[in-house]
């Protein structure tokens, strides 16, 4: 269903202007900022409420069925999800989308994510556990968050 929402909306007369405003079939502006930061509205398909995202309809108007190709997503050239103007909407891969994020922001996000990755000296963990014979104490000493992780270290 996901790949046909924009086609159905377009056939019913929903439209995004060049400036990025979503209009209903009567020509009234209807979108609002959803909880995920993207402009959207909803309409019924087979008696079910369906979310229609402004950026996706703009991309469909601009690129047609290319929007639905495997691995393709909608991109905001300026990185601002509320700017759905014709010139700001692109399509591309997830990699393209990530590269739209300013370099400093990408670096900050990468550093934050890598702060959660820990390397353990397996021999040290095994030796300590051999002496203590306690999963709880071993996990506390080395900051290991799950028994599954500790078990993996002990068996490797």
Secondary structure, DSSP 8 states (H G I E B T S, - for coil): -GGGHHHHHHHHT-EE-TT--EE-TTS-B--EE-TTS-EEEEEEETTEEEEEEHHHHHHHHHHGGGGGSTT-EEEETTS-TT---GGGEEEE-HHHHHHTS-HHHHHHHHHHHHTT-----HHHHHHHHHHH--HHHHHHHHT---HHHHHHHHH-
